Amino acid sequence: MSAVTTLGITLGDPAGIGPEIVAATLAKLPDEWIRRVIVYGDRGPLERGARAMGVTLPEVMMASPGTGERAIAGAPDETTGAAQIGYLETAVADAAAGRIGAIVTAPISKTWAKRAGFAFPGHTEMLADRLGARDVVMMFAGPTMKVALATIHVPLADVPRTLTTFGVRRTIELVTESLLHDFGIAAPRIGVVGLNPHAGEGGLIGREDRDIIAPACTTCRTATVEGPLVPDAAFRMSYDAFVAMYHDQGLIPVKLVDFDESVNMTLGLPIVRTSPDHGTAYDIAGKGVARAISMQRAVELAVAVLGRR
């Protein structure tokens, strides 16, 4: 089995819906894919997830730190916080060593991970740090739209001073590279969404669109880039991908139209990384009602991108 085509799946918080959506996803994978999968997590929670979802687990390779066996669905604590970090650290170490070519991450709890010593706002920042990626971009890809974020986990009040022309330009470049090479789009069209109402109205309603975003839209040679677009109308337009300036500006339209099938993809890493676009859902964990579609699409996208790369 080639390390480049091997897929790692992390279980996420074993007290959340991760075990259920991973089990349901594994149960639907064809045999040729299962042979390429390593699950990073404890078998006990995964088997309980399979029973809750009413599916039969296939024989699958597992790499387990053994820290989350006693997790109770819907009852996170410091132990499950440590477990989800352990799964992720083990998978990323294997990726850094060239043993796997992609990671699909089930949801973690940022709160419980932090309580267990996790020093990052989320998966994206940790993966960039561990894998030596200077610039990374969070992009959400669904059947209707693809949206990348110029800033990620930044408080709304800090977004204007976080934005830079270099940062927006680099986001556009990474999105262009992904559309070309990961999605096979020969001549990408990218819409860059403005920050302020009316995209700043020429500086009358904020200067960021004119002074920061507009210059970043004029330098890409391998894609058609248009912007800054008026935010309240931008997502009705037809582009291969959008670049949004902040988290909720991009995530609200994606989750409105592609909620079940959207996939979070990290651009700029030396490996492929995808994940479902939802959280741990403690309120329904263990009940067998979690929808696994986004997790299934995350695995499908990871396999497809591995094939193209």
RODREN-591570 format. One line per 8 residues: number of its first residue (from 0); their letters; for each residue x, y, z of N, C-alpha, C. Coordinates in nm, 2 decimals. Layout:
<sites>
NUM> a> X:Y:Z:X:Y:Z:X:Y:Z ~ ...
</sites>
This chain:
<sites>
0> msavttlg> 0.08:-0.12:0.00:0.00:0.00:0.00:0.09:0.12:0.00 ~ 0.07:0.21:-0.10:0.15:0.33:-0.11:0.11:0.43:0.00 ~ 0.21:0.49:0.07:0.19:0.59:0.17:0.12:0.71:0.11 ~ 0.15:0.75:-0.01:0.10:0.86:-0.08:-0.05:0.85:-0.09 ~ -0.10:0.73:-0.12:-0.25:0.71:-0.14:-0.32:0.65:-0.01 ~ -0.25:0.65:0.10:-0.31:0.60:0.22:-0.39:0.72:0.29 ~ -0.50:0.69:0.34:-0.59:0.79:0.40:-0.61:0.76:0.55 ~ -0.58:0.87:0.63:-0.60:0.86:0.77:-0.73:0.93:0.81
8> itlgdpag> -0.81:0.86:0.90:-0.93:0.92:0.95:-0.92:0.93:1.10 ~ -0.93:1.05:1.15:-0.93:1.07:1.30:-1.07:1.07:1.35 ~ -1.08:1.01:1.47:-1.21:0.99:1.53:-1.28:1.11:1.59 ~ -1.20:1.22:1.61:-1.25:1.34:1.67:-1.28:1.31:1.82 ~ -1.36:1.39:1.88:-1.40:1.37:2.02:-1.48:1.24:2.03 ~ -1.43:1.14:2.11:-1.50:1.02:2.12:-1.64:1.03:2.19 ~ -1.66:1.15:2.26:-1.79:1.17:2.33:-1.89:1.24:2.23 ~ -1.84:1.28:2.12:-1.93:1.34:2.02:-1.98:1.25:1.92
16> igpeivaa> -2.03:1.30:1.80:-2.08:1.21:1.70:-1.98:1.16:1.61 ~ -1.85:1.19:1.63:-1.74:1.14:1.55:-1.74:0.99:1.53 ~ -1.75:0.91:1.64:-1.75:0.76:1.62:-1.87:0.72:1.53 ~ -1.98:0.78:1.54:-2.10:0.74:1.46:-2.08:0.77:1.31 ~ -2.04:0.89:1.28:-2.03:0.93:1.14:-1.91:0.86:1.08 ~ -1.80:0.83:1.16:-1.69:0.76:1.10:-1.74:0.61:1.07 ~ -1.81:0.55:1.17:-1.85:0.41:1.15:-1.95:0.41:1.03 ~ -2.04:0.50:1.02:-2.13:0.50:0.90:-2.06:0.52:0.77
24> tlaklpde> -1.96:0.60:0.77:-1.88:0.62:0.65:-1.80:0.50:0.61 ~ -1.73:0.44:0.71:-1.66:0.32:0.68:-1.74:0.21:0.62 ~ -1.87:0.20:0.68:-1.96:0.09:0.63:-2.00:0.10:0.49 ~ -1.98:0.22:0.43:-2.02:0.24:0.29:-1.91:0.25:0.19 ~ -1.79:0.24:0.25:-1.67:0.25:0.16:-1.65:0.12:0.08 ~ -1.61:0.13:-0.05:-1.58:0.00:-0.12:-1.45:-0.06:-0.06 ~ -1.44:-0.19:-0.09:-1.32:-0.26:-0.03:-1.19:-0.20:-0.07 ~ -1.18:-0.15:-0.20:-1.05:-0.10:-0.24:-1.01:0.02:-0.16
32> wirrvivy> -1.11:0.10:-0.12:-1.08:0.22:-0.03:-1.05:0.18:0.11 ~ -1.12:0.08:0.16:-1.10:0.04:0.30:-0.96:-0.01:0.32 ~ -0.90:-0.07:0.22:-0.76:-0.12:0.23:-0.66:0.00:0.24 ~ -0.71:0.11:0.20:-0.62:0.23:0.20:-0.64:0.32:0.33 ~ -0.73:0.28:0.42:-0.77:0.36:0.53:-0.70:0.31:0.66 ~ -0.65:0.41:0.74:-0.61:0.39:0.88:-0.70:0.48:0.97 ~ -0.77:0.42:1.07:-0.85:0.50:1.16:-0.76:0.53:1.28 ~ -0.75:0.66:1.32:-0.68:0.70:1.44:-0.78:0.73:1.55
40> gdrgpler> -0.80:0.63:1.63:-0.90:0.64:1.74:-0.91:0.51:1.81 ~ -0.99:0.51:1.92:-1.00:0.39:2.00:-1.12:0.30:1.94 ~ -1.10:0.17:1.95:-1.19:0.08:1.89:-1.33:0.08:1.96 ~ -1.32:0.09:2.09:-1.44:0.09:2.17:-1.55:0.19:2.13 ~ -1.51:0.32:2.13:-1.61:0.42:2.08:-1.65:0.40:1.94 ~ -1.56:0.35:1.85:-1.60:0.33:1.71:-1.70:0.22:1.70 ~ -1.68:0.11:1.78:-1.78:0.00:1.77:-1.91:0.05:1.83 ~ -1.91:0.13:1.94:-2.03:0.18:1.99:-2.10:0.27:1.89
48> garamgvt> -2.03:0.35:1.82:-2.08:0.43:1.72:-2.15:0.35:1.61 ~ -2.09:0.24:1.57:-2.14:0.15:1.47:-2.28:0.09:1.52 ~ -2.28:0.05:1.64:-2.40:-0.01:1.70:-2.51:0.10:1.70 ~ -2.48:0.22:1.74:-2.58:0.32:1.74:-2.64:0.35:1.60 ~ -2.55:0.34:1.50:-2.59:0.37:1.37:-2.65:0.25:1.29 ~ -2.64:0.14:1.36:-2.70:0.02:1.30:-2.62:-0.03:1.18 ~ -2.49:-0.02:1.18:-2.40:-0.06:1.07:-2.30:-0.16:1.11 ~ -2.25:-0.23:1.02:-2.14:-0.33:1.05:-2.01:-0.27:1.01
56> lpevmmas> -1.91:-0.27:1.10:-1.78:-0.22:1.07:-1.70:-0.32:0.98 ~ -1.64:-0.27:0.88:-1.55:-0.35:0.80:-1.42:-0.37:0.88 ~ -1.34:-0.46:0.84:-1.20:-0.48:0.89:-1.12:-0.36:0.85 ~ -1.07:-0.29:0.94:-1.00:-0.17:0.91:-0.88:-0.15:1.00 ~ -0.77:-0.10:0.95:-0.65:-0.08:1.03:-0.68:0.04:1.13 ~ -0.62:0.02:1.25:-0.64:0.13:1.35:-0.51:0.16:1.41 ~ -0.49:0.29:1.44:-0.38:0.34:1.52:-0.44:0.41:1.64 ~ -0.43:0.35:1.76:-0.49:0.41:1.87:-0.40:0.44:1.99
64> pgtgerai> -0.40:0.56:2.04:-0.33:0.59:2.16:-0.39:0.53:2.29 ~ -0.51:0.48:2.27:-0.57:0.41:2.39:-0.62:0.50:2.50 ~ -0.66:0.62:2.47:-0.69:0.72:2.57:-0.84:0.74:2.58 ~ -0.92:0.70:2.49:-1.06:0.73:2.49:-1.16:0.62:2.50 ~ -1.11:0.50:2.54:-1.19:0.38:2.54:-1.32:0.40:2.62 ~ -1.31:0.47:2.73:-1.42:0.48:2.83:-1.51:0.60:2.80 ~ -1.49:0.66:2.69:-1.57:0.78:2.66:-1.72:0.75:2.66 ~ -1.80:0.84:2.71:-1.95:0.82:2.71:-2.01:0.93:2.62
72> agapdett> -2.09:0.88:2.52:-2.15:0.97:2.42:-2.22:1.08:2.49 ~ -2.20:1.20:2.45:-2.26:1.32:2.50:-2.21:1.37:2.63 ~ -2.10:1.31:2.68:-2.05:1.35:2.81:-1.90:1.37:2.80 ~ -1.86:1.48:2.74:-1.71:1.51:2.72:-1.65:1.55:2.85 ~ -1.52:1.52:2.87:-1.45:1.56:2.98:-1.30:1.58:2.95 ~ -1.22:1.59:3.05:-1.07:1.61:3.02:-1.01:1.49:2.95 ~ -1.07:1.37:2.98:-1.01:1.25:2.92:-1.05:1.25:2.77 ~ -1.17:1.28:2.73:-1.20:1.28:2.59:-1.13:1.40:2.52
80> gaaqigyl> -1.11:1.51:2.59:-1.03:1.62:2.54:-0.89:1.57:2.50 ~ -0.83:1.49:2.59:-0.69:1.44:2.57:-0.69:1.34:2.45 ~ -0.80:1.26:2.45:-0.81:1.15:2.35:-0.81:1.21:2.21 ~ -0.90:1.32:2.18:-0.91:1.37:2.05:-0.77:1.44:2.01 ~ -0.70:1.49:2.10:-0.57:1.55:2.07:-0.47:1.43:2.03 ~ -0.48:1.33:2.11:-0.39:1.21:2.08:-0.41:1.15:1.95 ~ -0.54:1.14:1.91:-0.57:1.08:1.77:-0.51:1.17:1.67 ~ -0.53:1.30:1.68:-0.48:1.40:1.58:-0.33:1.40:1.58
88> etavadaa> -0.26:1.40:1.69:-0.12:1.41:1.70:-0.06:1.29:1.63 ~ -0.12:1.17:1.65:-0.06:1.05:1.59:-0.08:1.05:1.44 ~ -0.19:1.09:1.39:-0.21:1.10:1.25:-0.12:1.20:1.18 ~ -0.10:1.32:1.25:-0.02:1.42:1.19:0.13:1.37:1.19 ~ 0.17:1.30:1.29:0.31:1.25:1.30:0.33:1.15:1.18 ~ 0.23:1.07:1.15:0.24:0.97:1.04:0.25:1.05:0.91 ~ 0.17:1.16:0.90:0.17:1.24:0.78:0.31:1.30:0.76 ~ 0.36:1.36:0.87:0.49:1.42:0.86:0.60:1.33:0.82
96> agrigaiv> 0.58:1.20:0.86:0.68:1.10:0.83:0.66:1.03:0.69 ~ 0.56:1.08:0.62:0.53:1.02:0.49:0.46:0.89:0.49 ~ 0.40:0.85:0.60:0.33:0.73:0.60:0.18:0.73:0.55 ~ 0.12:0.85:0.55:-0.01:0.87:0.49:-0.01:1.00:0.41 ~ -0.10:1.00:0.31:-0.10:1.11:0.22:-0.22:1.21:0.24 ~ -0.31:1.17:0.33:-0.43:1.25:0.35:-0.48:1.22:0.49 ~ -0.55:1.32:0.55:-0.61:1.31:0.68:-0.76:1.37:0.66 ~ -0.85:1.29:0.70:-0.99:1.33:0.72:-1.02:1.34:0.87
104> tapisktw> -1.06:1.45:0.92:-1.07:1.47:1.06:-1.22:1.48:1.10 ~ -1.26:1.39:1.19:-1.39:1.41:1.25:-1.39:1.52:1.35 ~ -1.50:1.58:1.39:-1.50:1.70:1.47:-1.44:1.69:1.61 ~ -1.36:1.79:1.65:-1.31:1.80:1.78:-1.39:1.91:1.86 ~ -1.38:1.91:1.99:-1.43:2.02:2.07:-1.31:2.12:2.10 ~ -1.32:2.24:2.05:-1.21:2.33:2.08:-1.20:2.36:2.23 ~ -1.32:2.36:2.30:-1.32:2.39:2.44:-1.25:2.28:2.52 ~ -1.29:2.15:2.50:-1.23:2.04:2.57:-1.08:2.01:2.53
112> akragfaf> -1.05:2.04:2.40:-0.92:2.02:2.36:-0.83:2.12:2.43 ~ -0.87:2.25:2.44:-0.79:2.35:2.51:-0.77:2.31:2.65 ~ -0.88:2.26:2.72:-0.86:2.22:2.86:-0.76:2.11:2.88 ~ -0.74:2.03:2.77:-0.65:1.92:2.77:-0.51:1.96:2.73 ~ -0.49:2.09:2.70:-0.36:2.14:2.66:-0.34:2.17:2.52 ~ -0.44:2.17:2.43:-0.43:2.19:2.29:-0.40:2.34:2.27 ~ -0.29:2.38:2.21:-0.25:2.52:2.20:-0.29:2.59:2.08 ~ -0.39:2.54:2.00:-0.43:2.60:1.87:-0.58:2.62:1.87
120> pghtemla> -0.62:2.72:1.79:-0.77:2.75:1.78:-0.85:2.64:1.72 ~ -0.78:2.56:1.63:-0.85:2.45:1.57:-0.75:2.36:1.49 ~ -0.81:2.26:1.41:-0.73:2.17:1.33:-0.64:2.25:1.24 ~ -0.69:2.34:1.17:-0.62:2.41:1.06:-0.49:2.47:1.11 ~ -0.49:2.54:1.22:-0.37:2.60:1.27:-0.27:2.50:1.32 ~ -0.32:2.39:1.38:-0.23:2.28:1.43:-0.16:2.21:1.31 ~ -0.24:2.18:1.21:-0.18:2.11:1.09:-0.08:2.20:1.02 ~ -0.10:2.33:1.01:0.00:2.41:0.95:0.13:2.42:1.03
128> drlgardv> 0.11:2.42:1.16:0.23:2.43:1.25:0.31:2.30:1.24 ~ 0.24:2.19:1.25:0.31:2.06:1.26:0.37:2.02:1.12 ~ 0.31:2.06:1.01:0.35:2.02:0.88:0.43:2.12:0.81 ~ 0.47:2.23:0.88:0.55:2.33:0.83:0.50:2.41:0.71 ~ 0.37:2.44:0.71:0.30:2.51:0.61:0.30:2.66:0.65 ~ 0.36:2.75:0.58:0.36:2.89:0.61:0.22:2.95:0.59 ~ 0.16:2.92:0.48:0.03:2.98:0.44:-0.07:2.87:0.42 ~ -0.18:2.88:0.49:-0.29:2.78:0.47:-0.42:2.86:0.46
136> vmmfagpt> -0.52:2.80:0.39:-0.65:2.86:0.37:-0.75:2.75:0.40 ~ -0.86:2.79:0.46:-0.97:2.71:0.49:-1.08:2.73:0.38 ~ -1.11:2.62:0.30:-1.21:2.63:0.20:-1.32:2.53:0.22 ~ -1.44:2.57:0.20:-1.55:2.48:0.21:-1.61:2.46:0.07 ~ -1.61:2.33:0.04:-1.65:2.29:-0.10:-1.78:2.20:-0.09 ~ -1.88:2.25:-0.16:-2.01:2.18:-0.17:-2.05:2.16:-0.31 ~ -2.16:2.09:-0.34:-2.20:2.07:-0.47:-2.25:2.20:-0.54 ~ -2.29:2.31:-0.46:-2.34:2.43:-0.52:-2.23:2.54:-0.52
144> mkvalati> -2.15:2.55:-0.42:-2.05:2.65:-0.41:-1.92:2.61:-0.34 ~ -1.82:2.68:-0.37:-1.69:2.67:-0.29:-1.66:2.81:-0.24 ~ -1.63:2.81:-0.11:-1.60:2.94:-0.04:-1.47:2.93:0.04 ~ -1.37:3.01:0.02:-1.25:3.01:0.10:-1.25:3.14:0.19 ~ -1.17:3.13:0.30:-1.17:3.24:0.39:-1.04:3.31:0.40 ~ -1.04:3.44:0.39:-0.92:3.52:0.40:-0.87:3.53:0.54 ~ -0.96:3.52:0.64:-0.92:3.51:0.78:-1.00:3.39:0.83 ~ -0.95:3.33:0.94:-1.02:3.20:0.98:-1.08:3.23:1.12
152> hvpladvp> -1.02:3.18:1.23:-1.08:3.20:1.36:-1.04:3.33:1.42 ~ -1.09:3.43:1.37:-1.06:3.57:1.42:-1.18:3.64:1.47 ~ -1.18:3.70:1.59:-1.30:3.77:1.63:-1.34:3.88:1.53 ~ -1.46:3.90:1.51:-1.51:3.99:1.41:-1.45:4.13:1.43 ~ -1.43:4.18:1.55:-1.38:4.31:1.58:-1.23:4.32:1.53 ~ -1.16:4.21:1.51:-1.02:4.21:1.47:-1.00:4.19:1.32 ~ -1.11:4.16:1.25:-1.09:4.12:1.11:-1.03:4.24:1.03 ~ -1.08:4.36:1.04:-1.03:4.47:0.96:-0.88:4.49:0.97
160> rtlttfgv> -0.83:4.48:1.10:-0.68:4.50:1.11:-0.60:4.37:1.09 ~ -0.67:4.26:1.07:-0.60:4.14:1.03:-0.58:4.13:0.88 ~ -0.67:4.18:0.81:-0.66:4.17:0.66:-0.54:4.25:0.61 ~ -0.47:4.19:0.51:-0.37:4.26:0.44:-0.38:4.22:0.29 ~ -0.32:4.31:0.21:-0.33:4.28:0.07:-0.25:4.15:0.04 ~ -0.14:4.13:0.10:-0.06:4.01:0.08:-0.14:3.89:0.12 ~ -0.21:3.89:0.24:-0.29:3.78:0.28:-0.41:3.75:0.19 ~ -0.48:3.85:0.14:-0.59:3.82:0.05:-0.53:3.77:-0.08
168> rrtielvt> -0.42:3.83:-0.13:-0.36:3.78:-0.25:-0.32:3.63:-0.24 ~ -0.26:3.60:-0.13:-0.21:3.46:-0.11:-0.33:3.36:-0.10 ~ -0.44:3.41:-0.04:-0.56:3.33:-0.04:-0.61:3.30:-0.18 ~ -0.61:3.40:-0.26:-0.66:3.39:-0.40:-0.56:3.29:-0.47 ~ -0.43:3.30:-0.45:-0.34:3.21:-0.52:-0.36:3.07:-0.48 ~ -0.38:3.04:-0.35:-0.40:2.90:-0.30:-0.53:2.84:-0.35 ~ -0.63:2.93:-0.36:-0.76:2.88:-0.41:-0.74:2.85:-0.56 ~ -0.67:2.94:-0.63:-0.65:2.91:-0.78:-0.57:2.78:-0.80
176> esllhdfg> -0.47:2.75:-0.72:-0.39:2.63:-0.73:-0.48:2.51:-0.71 ~ -0.57:2.52:-0.60:-0.66:2.41:-0.57:-0.76:2.38:-0.68 ~ -0.82:2.49:-0.74:-0.92:2.47:-0.84:-0.85:2.41:-0.97 ~ -0.73:2.45:-1.00:-0.66:2.39:-1.11:-0.62:2.25:-1.09 ~ -0.56:2.22:-0.98:-0.50:2.09:-0.96:-0.58:1.99:-0.88 ~ -0.66:2.03:-0.78:-0.74:1.94:-0.70:-0.88:1.92:-0.76 ~ -0.93:2.02:-0.83:-1.07:2.00:-0.89:-1.07:2.00:-1.04 ~ -0.95:2.01:-1.10:-0.94:2.00:-1.25:-1.01:2.11:-1.33
184> iaaprigv> -1.02:2.23:-1.27:-1.09:2.34:-1.34:-0.98:2.42:-1.42 ~ -0.99:2.41:-1.55:-0.88:2.46:-1.64:-0.87:2.61:-1.63 ~ -0.98:2.69:-1.63:-0.97:2.83:-1.63:-1.06:2.89:-1.52 ~ -1.01:2.89:-1.39:-1.09:2.92:-1.28:-1.14:3.07:-1.28 ~ -1.26:3.09:-1.23:-1.32:3.22:-1.21:-1.34:3.23:-1.06 ~ -1.29:3.34:-1.00:-1.29:3.35:-0.85:-1.36:3.49:-0.82 ~ -1.46:3.49:-0.74:-1.52:3.61:-0.69:-1.47:3.65:-0.55 ~ -1.41:3.76:-0.53:-1.36:3.81:-0.40:-1.46:3.90:-0.34
192> vglnphag> -1.51:3.86:-0.22:-1.62:3.94:-0.16:-1.57:4.05:-0.08 ~ -1.63:4.17:-0.08:-1.58:4.28:-0.01:-1.61:4.27:0.14 ~ -1.55:4.36:0.22:-1.57:4.35:0.36:-1.68:4.43:0.41 ~ -1.69:4.55:0.36:-1.79:4.65:0.41:-1.92:4.65:0.33 ~ -2.03:4.71:0.38:-2.15:4.72:0.30:-2.12:4.80:0.17 ~ -2.18:4.75:0.06:-2.16:4.81:-0.07:-2.01:4.80:-0.11 ~ -1.94:4.71:-0.05:-1.79:4.70:-0.08:-1.72:4.83:-0.06 ~ -1.77:4.90:0.04:-1.70:5.02:0.08:-1.75:5.15:0.01
200> eggligre> -1.82:5.13:-0.10:-1.87:5.25:-0.17:-1.76:5.35:-0.20 ~ -1.65:5.30:-0.26:-1.54:5.38:-0.30:-1.47:5.45:-0.18 ~ -1.48:5.39:-0.06:-1.41:5.45:0.06:-1.50:5.53:0.15 ~ -1.63:5.55:0.11:-1.73:5.62:0.19:-1.77:5.54:0.31 ~ -1.77:5.40:0.30:-1.81:5.31:0.40:-1.70:5.22:0.44 ~ -1.59:5.28:0.48:-1.47:5.19:0.51:-1.37:5.19:0.40 ~ -1.25:5.19:0.43:-1.14:5.20:0.32:-1.08:5.06:0.29 ~ -1.11:4.96:0.36:-1.05:4.83:0.35:-1.07:4.77:0.20
208> drdiiapa> -1.19:4.79:0.15:-1.21:4.73:0.02:-1.13:4.80:-0.09 ~ -1.12:4.93:-0.08:-1.04:5.01:-0.18:-0.89:4.99:-0.16 ~ -0.84:4.99:-0.03:-0.70:5.00:-0.01:-0.63:4.86:0.01 ~ -0.71:4.76:0.05:-0.65:4.63:0.08:-0.70:4.52:-0.02 ~ -0.83:4.51:-0.03:-0.88:4.40:-0.11:-0.87:4.42:-0.26 ~ -0.90:4.54:-0.31:-0.89:4.57:-0.46:-0.75:4.54:-0.51 ~ -0.65:4.59:-0.45:-0.51:4.56:-0.51:-0.48:4.41:-0.51 ~ -0.54:4.33:-0.42:-0.51:4.19:-0.42:-0.58:4.12:-0.54
216> cttcrtat> -0.68:4.18:-0.60:-0.76:4.12:-0.70:-0.70:4.14:-0.84 ~ -0.59:4.21:-0.85:-0.54:4.25:-0.98:-0.41:4.18:-1.02 ~ -0.37:4.08:-0.94:-0.23:4.03:-0.96:-0.23:3.88:-1.00 ~ -0.34:3.82:-1.01:-0.34:3.67:-1.04:-0.34:3.65:-1.19 ~ -0.25:3.57:-1.24:-0.23:3.55:-1.38:-0.29:3.42:-1.43 ~ -0.33:3.33:-1.34:-0.38:3.20:-1.38:-0.53:3.18:-1.36 ~ -0.59:3.28:-1.32:-0.74:3.28:-1.30:-0.80:3.41:-1.32 ~ -0.93:3.41:-1.35:-1.01:3.54:-1.36:-1.05:3.57:-1.22
224> vegplvpd> -1.01:3.69:-1.17:-1.05:3.73:-1.04:-1.12:3.86:-1.05 ~ -1.24:3.86:-0.98:-1.32:3.98:-0.98:-1.35:4.02:-0.84 ~ -1.34:4.15:-0.80:-1.37:4.19:-0.67:-1.31:4.33:-0.64 ~ -1.34:4.39:-0.53:-1.43:4.33:-0.43:-1.57:4.34:-0.47 ~ -1.65:4.23:-0.45:-1.79:4.23:-0.48:-1.87:4.28:-0.37 ~ -1.99:4.34:-0.40:-2.08:4.38:-0.29:-2.13:4.26:-0.22 ~ -2.10:4.25:-0.08:-2.13:4.13:-0.01:-2.27:4.08:-0.01 ~ -2.37:4.17:-0.01:-2.51:4.12:0.00:-2.56:4.06:-0.13
232> aafrmsyd> -2.48:4.07:-0.24:-2.53:4.02:-0.37:-2.42:3.92:-0.43 ~ -2.31:3.91:-0.37:-2.20:3.83:-0.43:-2.23:3.69:-0.45 ~ -2.29:3.63:-0.35:-2.31:3.48:-0.35:-2.43:3.44:-0.45 ~ -2.49:3.53:-0.51:-2.59:3.50:-0.61:-2.52:3.49:-0.75 ~ -2.40:3.53:-0.76:-2.33:3.53:-0.88:-2.27:3.39:-0.91 ~ -2.22:3.37:-1.03:-2.16:3.24:-1.07:-2.01:3.25:-1.08 ~ -1.95:3.18:-0.99:-1.80:3.17:-0.98:-1.76:3.03:-0.95 ~ -1.64:2.99:-0.99:-1.59:2.85:-0.94:-1.57:2.85:-0.79
240> afvamyhd> -1.53:2.96:-0.74:-1.51:2.98:-0.59:-1.52:3.12:-0.55 ~ -1.55:3.14:-0.43:-1.55:3.28:-0.37:-1.44:3.28:-0.26 ~ -1.39:3.40:-0.24:-1.30:3.43:-0.13:-1.38:3.53:-0.04 ~ -1.41:3.48:0.08:-1.48:3.57:0.18:-1.38:3.62:0.28 ~ -1.41:3.74:0.34:-1.31:3.81:0.42:-1.31:3.75:0.57 ~ -1.42:3.69:0.61:-1.42:3.64:0.75:-1.51:3.52:0.76 ~ -1.50:3.45:0.87:-1.56:3.32:0.89:-1.71:3.32:0.86 ~ -1.79:3.40:0.92:-1.94:3.38:0.90:-1.98:3.44:0.77
248> qglipvkl> -1.91:3.53:0.71:-1.95:3.58:0.58:-1.94:3.47:0.48 ~ -1.85:3.38:0.49:-1.84:3.27:0.40:-1.92:3.15:0.44 ~ -1.93:3.12:0.57:-1.99:3.00:0.62:-2.15:3.01:0.61 ~ -2.20:3.12:0.63:-2.35:3.13:0.63:-2.40:3.09:0.49 ~ -2.36:3.14:0.38:-2.41:3.10:0.25:-2.38:2.95:0.22 ~ -2.26:2.90:0.26:-2.23:2.76:0.23:-2.33:2.67:0.31 ~ -2.35:2.70:0.44:-2.44:2.61:0.52:-2.58:2.63:0.49 ~ -2.62:2.74:0.43:-2.75:2.76:0.38:-2.79:2.67:0.26
256> vdfdesvn> -2.70:2.66:0.17:-2.73:2.59:0.05:-2.67:2.45:0.04 ~ -2.56:2.42:0.11:-2.49:2.29:0.10:-2.46:2.23:0.24 ~ -2.55:2.25:0.33:-2.52:2.22:0.47:-2.48:2.07:0.49 ~ -2.56:1.98:0.44:-2.53:1.84:0.46:-2.41:1.79:0.38 ~ -2.38:1.85:0.27:-2.28:1.80:0.18:-2.15:1.88:0.16 ~ -2.14:1.99:0.24:-2.02:2.07:0.23:-1.90:2.00:0.30 ~ -1.78:2.03:0.25:-1.66:1.97:0.31:-1.56:2.08:0.33 ~ -1.50:2.08:0.45:-1.39:2.17:0.49:-1.26:2.11:0.43
264> mtlglpiv> -1.19:2.19:0.36:-1.06:2.15:0.30:-0.95:2.25:0.33 ~ -0.84:2.21:0.38:-0.73:2.30:0.41:-0.63:2.30:0.29 ~ -0.62:2.42:0.23:-0.53:2.44:0.12:-0.39:2.49:0.17 ~ -0.29:2.45:0.10:-0.15:2.49:0.13:-0.07:2.39:0.21 ~ -0.13:2.28:0.25:-0.06:2.18:0.33:0.01:2.09:0.23 ~ 0.12:2.02:0.28:0.18:1.92:0.19:0.10:1.79:0.17 ~ 0.00:1.77:0.25:-0.09:1.66:0.24:-0.23:1.71:0.21 ~ -0.32:1.61:0.18:-0.46:1.65:0.16:-0.53:1.64:0.30
272> rtspdhgt> -0.61:1.74:0.33:-0.68:1.74:0.46:-0.83:1.79:0.43 ~ -0.92:1.71:0.47:-1.06:1.74:0.46:-1.13:1.71:0.59 ~ -1.25:1.76:0.61:-1.33:1.73:0.73:-1.48:1.77:0.70 ~ -1.57:1.71:0.77:-1.71:1.76:0.76:-1.72:1.90:0.81 ~ -1.83:1.97:0.78:-1.84:2.11:0.81:-1.93:2.14:0.93 ~ -1.93:2.04:1.03:-2.01:2.06:1.15:-1.93:2.02:1.27 ~ -1.99:2.03:1.39:-1.92:2.01:1.51:-1.95:1.88:1.58 ~ -1.92:1.87:1.71:-1.93:1.74:1.78:-2.08:1.70:1.81
280> aydiagkg> -2.17:1.79:1.82:-2.31:1.76:1.83:-2.34:1.67:1.96 ~ -2.29:1.71:2.07:-2.30:1.63:2.19:-2.45:1.60:2.22 ~ -2.54:1.69:2.18:-2.68:1.67:2.22:-2.74:1.55:2.15 ~ -2.69:1.51:2.04:-2.74:1.39:1.97:-2.65:1.27:1.97 ~ -2.53:1.29:2.03:-2.43:1.18:2.03:-2.48:1.05:2.10 ~ -2.46:0.94:2.03:-2.50:0.81:2.08:-2.64:0.77:2.05 ~ -2.71:0.86:1.99:-2.85:0.83:1.96:-2.88:0.77:1.82 ~ -2.77:0.77:1.74:-2.79:0.70:1.61:-2.86:0.79:1.51
288> varaismq> -2.87:0.92:1.53:-2.95:1.00:1.44:-2.86:1.10:1.36 ~ -2.73:1.10:1.39:-2.63:1.19:1.32:-2.63:1.16:1.17 ~ -2.63:1.27:1.09:-2.62:1.25:0.95:-2.47:1.25:0.91 ~ -2.43:1.14:0.84:-2.29:1.12:0.81:-2.26:1.17:0.67 ~ -2.35:1.24:0.60:-2.32:1.27:0.46:-2.20:1.36:0.44 ~ -2.18:1.46:0.53:-2.07:1.55:0.51:-1.94:1.47:0.54 ~ -1.93:1.38:0.63:-1.82:1.30:0.65:-1.79:1.21:0.53 ~ -1.89:1.15:0.47:-1.88:1.07:0.36:-1.82:1.15:0.24
296> ravelava> -1.87:1.27:0.22:-1.82:1.36:0.12:-1.68:1.40:0.14 ~ -1.64:1.42:0.27:-1.50:1.45:0.30:-1.41:1.34:0.26 ~ -1.45:1.22:0.28:-1.36:1.10:0.24:-1.36:1.09:0.09 ~ -1.47:1.11:0.02:-1.48:1.10:-0.12:-1.39:1.21:-0.18 ~ -1.39:1.33:-0.13:-1.31:1.44:-0.18:-1.16:1.41:-0.16 ~ -1.13:1.36:-0.04:-0.99:1.33:-0.01:-0.93:1.23:-0.11 ~ -1.01:1.12:-0.13:-0.97:1.02:-0.23:-0.95:1.08:-0.37 ~ -1.05:1.16:-0.41:-1.04:1.22:-0.54:-0.92:1.31:-0.56
304> vlgrr> -0.89:1.39:-0.46:-0.78:1.48:-0.47:-0.65:1.40:-0.47 ~ -0.64:1.30:-0.38:-0.52:1.21:-0.38:-0.50:1.16:-0.52 ~ -0.60:1.12:-0.59:-0.59:1.06:-0.72:-0.54:1.17:-0.82 ~ -0.59:1.29:-0.81:-0.55:1.39:-0.91:-0.40:1.44:-0.88 ~ -0.36:1.44:-0.75:-0.23:1.48:-0.72:-0.12:1.38:-0.75
</sites>
